[in-house]
């Protein structure tokens, strides 16, 4: 299928007029060097004054960012900087998408790092810059951010921020009440305040 002999008589786009590569195996000229361990990868490059950045990303689709305890992370070995959304917004303007066919229509501003809340899972919240990647990853794992995720715990605890701030026990979510499957619903969970 798609061999040059199968395409005779068909009108081809000018880009595909050159039939040398269709249906033909192409040797990988650099494969031997890579298989012998002679390749150079980004991780192998060491330059003077080079630093590594690792991002802490939102684990959930909607999250309110509480306090970033940067003092602890900044004291860790090799950590050069910890940057949050507010600091990044001072040096990096938000990206605004426009559509050429819909004049005047613009997207909401999208910042390099989330400010106040994360709106999608995987959205970068904090950047840690360190001398090595391992040091940056260690700083990310240190648990220095307070974040309130709006997921199942929030459904069972409509006053979740209050409960977390005052260390009140959380209601256990009852899956039978999810998705309007019974007489009880989200508003029937007790509040602490």
Secondary structure, DSSP 8 states (H G I E B T S, - for coil): ---GGGGTT----GGG---SSTT-----TTHHHHHTT----GGG---TT--EEEEEE-SSSSEEEEEE-HHHHHTSTTEEEEEEHHHHHHHS--B--EETTEEEEE---B-SS--SEE-STT-EEEEEEESSHHHHHHHHTT--EEEEE-SHHHHH-TTHHHHHHTT-------GGGGGG-SS--GGGS----
